Amino acid sequence: MIFRRTPSTLLLSLVLGLTSTLIARAGTEPSEPASSDHSPSATKSSDTTTVHQRPDAGKQTEIVEAPKAEKPAEVAEANATNSEPPADDPRREIIGLQRLGVSLTDRGDWDAGEIAFRQILTSLRANKKDVENALLGLARVYRRQGSLTKAAAVYERYLKDYPNAAAVPDALLELGRTQRALGADQLALTHFYNVINSTLKLTSENSE
């Protein structure tokens, strides 16, 4: 029998690994003092690489990159930016700002990317989905910039305003990573457990 690894199971595996690491660290190391901002290099995750010992190869080891699940937040951004709106579409400006914000963030132009997403948040033409995607985009800007306190605040606003959105597990995961980088291990652990619960909830709703 062949079992397929879905994005949900990959996300659960990643969260369980992060949770185990935090529990182990909480028992052996004191928490570091939290700081408001970290450099981008400090937020880079190293959770996707594992080392396996081959039983038949002596001391030879094999480094295997764990498969990366497609993030709901990134899917939401892609869906919002891939379709070309008609020339007379009143939301053409919003879609253009969304694309611009993603592009600027990928290029590392944090200030301009923030402006693009904030224009969506204050636009009267933006609908609920536009605001949802803009919040995720803005949080991503802050996280990649290293402004972790701001990133955490935006993720918390997103979770408060969109508690049943498909990207909730991903937002919880990113919030947990952000809190961990800030040194708030207990808060991070709580968010990681919430990822598991929200993923199971979404999986159950989709199977009905």
KATA-V461327 format. One record per backbone hydrogen bond with DSSP energy under -0.5 kcal/mol. CO is the residue of the C=O (numbers start at 1). NH is the residue of the N-H. If there is no record, write none. Layout:
co=CO nh=NH
co=CO nh=NH
This chain:
co=4 nh=6
co=6 nh=10
co=7 nh=11
co=8 nh=12
co=9 nh=13
co=10 nh=14
co=11 nh=15
co=12 nh=16
co=13 nh=17
co=14 nh=18
co=15 nh=19
co=16 nh=20
co=17 nh=21
co=18 nh=22
co=19 nh=23
co=20 nh=24
co=21 nh=25
co=22 nh=26
co=23 nh=27
co=24 nh=28
co=25 nh=28
co=25 nh=29
co=36 nh=149
co=39 nh=42
co=39 nh=43
co=40 nh=43
co=41 nh=44
co=46 nh=49
co=48 nh=66
co=50 nh=64
co=52 nh=54
co=52 nh=62
co=53 nh=55
co=54 nh=57
co=57 nh=60
co=60 nh=54
co=62 nh=52
co=62 nh=64
co=64 nh=50
co=64 nh=66
co=67 nh=69
co=69 nh=71
co=71 nh=75
co=72 nh=76
co=73 nh=77
co=74 nh=78
co=75 nh=79
co=76 nh=80
co=77 nh=81
co=78 nh=81
co=78 nh=82
co=79 nh=83
co=83 nh=85
co=86 nh=89
co=89 nh=92
co=91 nh=95
co=92 nh=96
co=93 nh=97
co=94 nh=98
co=95 nh=99
co=96 nh=100
co=97 nh=101
co=98 nh=102
co=99 nh=103
co=100 nh=104
co=101 nh=105
co=102 nh=106
co=103 nh=107
co=104 nh=108
co=104 nh=109
co=105 nh=108
co=108 nh=110
co=109 nh=113
co=110 nh=114
co=111 nh=115
co=112 nh=116
co=113 nh=117
co=114 nh=118
co=115 nh=119
co=116 nh=120
co=117 nh=121
co=118 nh=122
co=119 nh=123
co=120 nh=123
co=123 nh=126
co=127 nh=131
co=128 nh=132
co=129 nh=133
co=130 nh=134
co=131 nh=135
co=132 nh=136
co=133 nh=137
co=134 nh=138
co=135 nh=139
co=136 nh=140
co=137 nh=141
co=138 nh=142
co=139 nh=143
co=140 nh=144
co=141 nh=145
co=142 nh=146
co=142 nh=147
co=146 nh=38
co=146 nh=148
co=147 nh=151
co=148 nh=152
co=149 nh=153
co=150 nh=154
co=151 nh=155
co=152 nh=156
co=153 nh=157
co=154 nh=158
co=155 nh=159
co=156 nh=160
co=157 nh=161
co=158 nh=162
co=162 nh=165
co=165 nh=168
co=167 nh=171
co=168 nh=172
co=169 nh=173
co=170 nh=174
co=171 nh=175
co=172 nh=176
co=173 nh=177
co=174 nh=178
co=175 nh=179
co=176 nh=180
co=177 nh=181
co=178 nh=182
co=179 nh=184
co=180 nh=183
co=183 nh=185
co=184 nh=188
co=185 nh=189
co=186 nh=190
co=187 nh=191
co=188 nh=192
co=189 nh=193
co=190 nh=194
co=191 nh=195
co=192 nh=196
co=193 nh=197
co=194 nh=198
co=195 nh=199
co=196 nh=200
co=197 nh=201
co=198 nh=202
co=199 nh=203
co=200 nh=204
co=201 nh=205
co=202 nh=206
co=203 nh=207
co=204 nh=208
co=205 nh=208
